[in-house]
Amino acid sequence: MKMVLLTAALFMLPFHAFAQPIPNLNMGETTRVRNDVVQLVGTNDRMVPIMKTKPDTDGGAPDSASRAQESETHMLTERHQSVEAATPSTIWVGGNYLSHVTFISKDTTWTVCAYRCDYRNALDAWHAAINANFLNGARLTIRIADGVYNLNNQFFTNVTKTQYVRVIGNTTNPGKVILNFIKTKGTNFNGFSAYGGGKIGLIDGITIQSPADGTGALLSTDHLGRHTWNAQSYGSGIIAFGAGSNITVGNHVVIRNFYYSMTADNNGGIDASQGGVSMALAGDVNAMARGGGVIVCTPCMATDASDYTNKNIQLGSNYDAERGGSLYIDGSIGSGSLISSITGLTGGHIWAHNIIISKSLIFSSGQGVWITGNSSAELIGCDVSGYNIGINVTNGGYADLDLCNIHDNGQSGVIADGGRLTGNSVSITDNKVYGIQAIHQGTVIMFHTYAKMHGNGTNFSAQPAGVESTSRSPYTASSMDIQ
C-alpha cells in the first residue's frame, strides 16, 4: 500500500516540482539533479534488479523473465556524470527495494564510450532507459561512440515507452560502431527485440553482428560459400514480435551473421522506410515478414543467405513474406542466396517495384523470385538474372511483371508452374532453355512482350492436356497468351 501511495503522490506534483531537489525519504537529505532528470533515491545499497529475457528455444518467443542478469563488458553504473557519484540507485519503501525512477521531461542524450561518458556499456544505458518515465513526448538518445562493444545480452523491450528511445552510433560510418552480440550460440538471442507491444524509437548508425568464428550463431562456411549454423542459434539482428510491436530503423544500419537479419512476426512491424539498411550473411532469410508481420525497407540491400546444415532441407532467401506477412521493398537489391532471392509462401504479399535480383550463391542455381502457396507479388520494373529460374510462380501463386527485364538465367526466364503470371512490356532474353514455360495448369498472359523476347533457347513451352502416367488421371492444358 505504501508503494501505491508513493506513486500516486508523486504524479500529483505540479510539473515545476520535477526541477526541484527531491527529499531523501529516509534521511531527510536532498540530491542534486539536472532539470531534465529527476531521481528518487534513498539508500546506499547498489542492488539494482534488472530484468533479463531469454527467447524460447522452440519458437523464439520470450520465456518468463529472470532476474539473473548476465555480466556485461562493464559493471552497471545506473547513473550519469551530472549526478553525484554517491547517488544510490534504489529507494527503500515499506521494507522493499525499488529501482530508482527517472523522469525525462525534455530531449536528453546519454553517451556511451570507454572513458568519461555516462555509460561504458550500451546495454547499461538501455536498462536505465527501460526504467525511465517520459513526459511531454521528450526523447532519449543513447549515443554510442566509435568502438567495438562485446555484449552478453540483447536489447529487449515489451513496453511502449521505449518508442521515445533512440540508439544512435556513427551515421556517417556505421562500421565504426559495432555491437557484437557474443552470446547468440545456443541461446536464440537476438540483437534488438520488441515483443508484446514493445517499441523502439530508432536504431541508426550502428553495425549489429554476431561472431563469425563459430562462437556465435554461425558455425562454418564451405568452399562454395554455403553456411552451417549452430543448433538453437536462430535469432534475428532486429525482431518485432507481436501485435503493436514496432521498431524504426534508420538508413545507416548494417546487420550480419545472424540467422535472420530482420524479422517482423505475429503482426509485428519494422519500419526501415528511409532505406539504407544492409543485410548480409544470414541463414534462412535476411528480411522475413511472417504471421501478419510487416517490413517496409525501401530500398535495402540483402546478400549471402544460406543454411546448408541439413543437406536435405536447404534454406536461404534474401526477402521472404509468409503466412500472411507483407514486404514493401521497392528499389531493393538482392544477391547471393541459395534457394531464392525473393520468396512468397503461404499467403505472403510482396511489393517489389524496381528491384534488382542477380547472381545466386551458386552459379545458375535456385530461383530469383519464387512465389507459391497463394502468395502474390507485384514486381513492376524488376531486373532478374543469374539464377537457374528467373521467376517461378507455383501452386496458386500470382506475380505481375510489368516492365521487368528477365535475362541470363540458367534454365528459364519465367515459369508458371500451377501459378499465374501477367505482365506488360516484359523483356525476356538470353535464358538458356526457355523464355516462358507453363506447366501443371499454369497460366501466362503478357502484352507488348513478344517483340522483346530473343536469345532464349526456346521462347515458349506450354504443357498440353494429358493423362498422368501412374494414376492415369487426366489433366488440362497449361495456357499461354503472349502478344
N, C-alpha and C positions, 0 to 999 in steps of 0.2 A: 504494500500500500504506500509506503514511503517513497518508493521509486515512482509510482504513478503520480503522486502529489508533486514530486520534484519536477517531473516533466511538464505537468500542467502549469505549474507556477512559472517555469521558465518561458513558455510560449505566451504567457500573458504579459510579459515585459514589453514596454514600448520599444520601437525599433532603435531609438538612440541609445537605449541601455546596452546594446551589444558592443558599443565602442568604449564602455566603461570597465574599470577593473572589477573582476569578479571576486567576491569574498571567498576565502577558503572555508569550506563547510565544516571543517573540524577545528582549525587552529585560529580562525579569525584573521588570517593574513590575506593579502591580495597578490595577484600575479599580473605582471605587466604583459599586455598583448598588443598585437597590431590591430588597427581599426577594422581590418577586413577579416580577422580571425579571432575567435573567442574560444578559449578552452576552459572547461570546468575541471579543476584539479583539487587534490586534497591530501594525498599520501605520498610518501617517498618510495612506495613499492613499485617495481618496474614490471610487474606481471601484466602482460597485455594479451588477452585472449584473441587470437586471430583464427578465423575460420578457413579451413582448407577443404577443397572439394576434389575428389578423385573421380574420374569418369568410370562408369560401369564398363567392365571389360567385355561385356557381351554386346552392348548396344551403344556405348559412347555417351549415355546419359549419366548425369552425376548420381553417385550414391549418396547416402546420408552424410552430412558434413562431419568432419572430425576436427577436434581442437588440437590435434598433434601437428603443429606447424613444422615443416621441414626446414633445416638450416639453409639459409641462402649464403651468397658470397660474403655478405657483411651482416653484422648483427642489426636487428631492428633498432631504429632510433626514435621513431614516432614523434619527432619534434623538428622545428625549423630553427635556423640560426637566430631569427628575430625573437625567439622565446628563450628565456634564460636556461642555461644547462641544467639547473636544478629542478626545472619544471617536471613534476611527475605526470604520468600518462593515465592514471586511473583516479576515480573517486570512490570513496567508501560510504555507502548508503545502506542503512539497515542491515549491517553485517555482510554485505555483498560487495564484491568488486564490480565496477562498471568501467568500460572503456571511456576514455575522455571524449567529450563531444566538441567537434569543431564546426563553427558556423562560418560559411563563406558568403559574404554579402556583396562582394564586387569581384570583378575578374582578377584572378590570382594566379601566380606562377610558382611552382615548386621546382627546384633544379635538382638534377641527378648527375653526379660525376664522382671521380675517385677522391677528390680533396676539395674542401671548402665549398660544398654545396649543401642544400637542405637534406639531401639523402645521398647515400653511396650506392644504393641498390634500387632499381626502378620498381620492384615488387613491394619494397617497403613503402614507397610513396603511394603505390596503388592501394595497399591495405589501409593506409591512413585516409585515402580518399573515400574508400568504402564506408568508413566510419564518420565521414563528414556530412553536414547538412548544408544545402544550398538555398540561398534566399534571393528573391528578385531576379531569377534567371542568371545569376552570376556563374561564370565558368571557371574551372580549374584546369590549368595547363601543367602537365608533368613534362618538363623539358629535359631531354636526355642529351648529355654532351657526347662527343665522339668517343668511341671506345668499344670494346667487346665485353659484354656483360653475360657471364655464365649464370643461368637461372635454374633453380631446382624445382620450380613450380610454375603454374600458369596464371595469367591474368584472368580471373574469374569474377563474374557478376551475375546475380539474379535479382537485381534491384534496378528500378528505373532512374534513380538519381544519378547514376554514373553516365547518363546522357549528357551531363554537364562537364564530364571529364574528357580531356584531350591528352593523348600520349603522342608527343612530337619529338623527333630527333633532328636530323640534318636534312632539310627539304631540298638542299642543293645537291647533296650526295648521300643518299640513304645507305650506301655501302660503308659509310664511316661510323654508323651506329648499328651495331649488330647485337641483337638479343638472341643468345644461344641457349636454347632450351635443352639442357643436358640430361633430363630425366624422362625422355619420351620412350625409351626402350622398355617394353613390357608393361607400360602403365596406361596406354591410350591417352596420355596427356596431350592437350592442345597448347597452342601459344596464347591466343586471346579467345575467351569463351564467354558468350552471353546466353544464359539459359533461363527458361521460365519467365520470360518477360523482361529480362535484363537488357540494358542498353549501354553502348559505348559511344561517346560523342564523336570521337575522331581518333584514328590511328594514321600517322603520317611521318615520313622522313626516316623510316627505320627498315632494317633487314630482319626478318623473322625466320629463324632457321633452327634445324635440329642437326646434331653432328652427323657427318657423312663417313665416319671411320669405323662403323659397326657398333659403336657405343650408343647410338641413337636409334631412331625408328628404322633407318636404312641398314640392311645387313651387308650387301655386297652388290657389285655390278660386273657383269661378264664382258667378254671381249666384243660382243655385239651391242653393248650398251643397255642390256636388259637388267632390271633391278630385282633383287630379292630383299625381303623385308622381315624383320624380327616379329615374332608372334606377339599379339596383343599390343601392337605399336601402330595403331590405326588412327591416330589423332590428326587434327587439322591445324594449320597455321592460324587460321581465323575461322570460328564457327559461331553461328547464331542458331540456336535450337529452341523451338517452342514458340507458340503464338505470342506476338508482341516483342519478341527478342529482336534487336536490331543493332547493327554495327555499321558505322560510317567509316569508309576507308579513303584516305587521300590519294593523290596522284604521284606520290613518291614512296612507294612501298615495294619491297622485294620479299617474296616468300619462297623458301626452298627446303628440300629434304624432309618434308612431311608427307605422310601417306595421302592426305588431301591438303591442297594448298588453302582453298576456301570452301566452306560448306554452309549452305542455308538449308536447314532441315526442319520438318514438322512445323511448317508455317513461319519459320524464322526468316529474317531478311538481311542481306548485305548490300549496302549502297556504296558502290565504287563508281558512281556516275561521272566523276571527274576524270576517270581513266587513269592510265599510267601505272597500274599495278602489274608487276612482272612476277610470273609464277614458273617455277622450274623444279625438275627432279621430284616428281610425285609418283605414287603407286597406282591406285585405282583411278583417281581423277585429280586434275588440277583444280577446276572450279565446278562444284556439284550443287545443283538445286534439287532437293528431294522432298517428297511428302508435303507438297504445297509451299515449300520454301522458294524464295525469290532472290536471284542475284542480278544486280544491274552493274555491268562492268563495261563501260563504253568510252574508249576502247581499252582493252587489256591485252597482255601477251602471255601465252602459256606454251611451254615446251617440255619435252622429255618426261613422258608419263608411261610407266610400265610396272607391272607386277608379274614376275616370272617365277615366283616362289613355288607355286603349284603348276607344273607344266601342263596339267590337264585343264586348268582353269586360269587362263592367262587374261590379264586385265591391262588397261591403260588407255585413258582418254584425256584430252585436254579440257573439254567442256561437256558437261552431262546434265540433262534435265530428266528426272524420272519420278514416277508415282505422283504426277500432278505438279511437279516443280516447274519453275519458269526461269529461263535465261534471257536476258537482254544484253547482247554482246556485239552490238553494231560496231564495225570498224576494227574488230579484234583480229589477232594473229594467232595461229596455232601450228605447231610442227612437232616432229619427233615423238609421235605417240605410237604405241604398239598395236592397238586394236582399232581405234578411230580417233579422229581429232575432235569431231562434234558428234555427240550421241544423244538420241532421244529415246527413252524407254518408258513403257507402261504409262502412257498418257502425259508425258512431258511436253512442254511447249517452249519453242526456241525462236527468238527474233534475232537474226544474224545478218544484217544488211552490210554489204561491202566488206565482208571478211576475207582474209587471205589464209588458205589452208595449204600447206606444202610439206613435202619431204617426210614420209613416215620414218619411224625409228629404224626399221629395216627396209632397205630399198624395195619399192614396188610390192609392199605388203599392206595388209589392213585396208581400212576404208577412210576416205577423207571425211565423209559425213555418213552416219548410219542412223536412220530414223525407223523405228519399229514399234509394235505394240500399241497402235492407235495414237502415237505421238505425232506432233506436227512441227514443221519448221518453215519459216519464211526467210529465204536465203537470197534476197534480191541483191544483185551486183556482186555475187561471190566469185572468188577465184580459187579453184581446187585442182591440185596437181600432185604428182609424186607418190600416189598410193596405188594399191592393186585395183581398187574400185574407187572412182571419184566420189560418187554419191549413190548410196544404196538405200532404197526405201522398201521395207518389207512388212509383212503381216499387219496390214491395215494402217501403216504409217502414211503420212502425206507430206510432200515438200513442194514449195513453189520456187522456181529457179529463174525468175525474170532477170534478164541482162547478165546472167552468170557466164563465166568462162571456165570450162572444164576440159583439161588438156593434160597430155603426157602422163597418163596413168597406165599401169602395167596390164590390166585386163580390159575393163570397161570404163567409159566415161560416166554413164548413169545406168542404173538398173532399177526397174520396178518389179520387185520380187514379191508379188501379193500385195503391193502397195500402190500408191497413186502419185504420179509426177505431173506437174503442169509447169509451163513456162512460156515466156515471150522473148524473142530475140536472144536465144541462148546460143553461145558459141561452144561447139563440141569438136575438138580437134586432137589429132595425133595420139589417140588412145590405141593401144596395140592390137586388141582383139575386136572389141565392139565400141561403136559410138554410143548407141542406145540399145538396151536389152530389156525385154519384158517377158517375165516368166511367172508361172503359178497364178494366173489370172491377174497379173499386174496390168496397170493402165498408164499410158504415157500420152499426154496431149500437149503439143507445143506449136506455137505460131511464130512466123518470121524466124525460123530456126534452120530449115533445110539448107538454105544458101550459106549458112555459117558452119556447115559440117564438112570437114575434109581431113585427110591424113589418117583416118581411122582404119584399122584392119578391115572391118565391115561396118558400114554406117548403122544398119538396123538388124535386129534379131528379135522376132516375136514368136513365142511358143504357140503352136496351133492346138486346137482341141484334140483330145486323145483319150486313151484308157490307161490307167495306172497298171504297171506291169505285174505287180504282185497281187493286189486286191481286185484288180480288174474293174475298179470304179472309174466311171467316166469323169472327165474334167473339161471345162470350157476353155476356149482360147483366150490368151492374153491379147490386149488391144493396143494399137499404136496409131496415133494421128499426128503426123509431123508435117507442117506446112512451112 
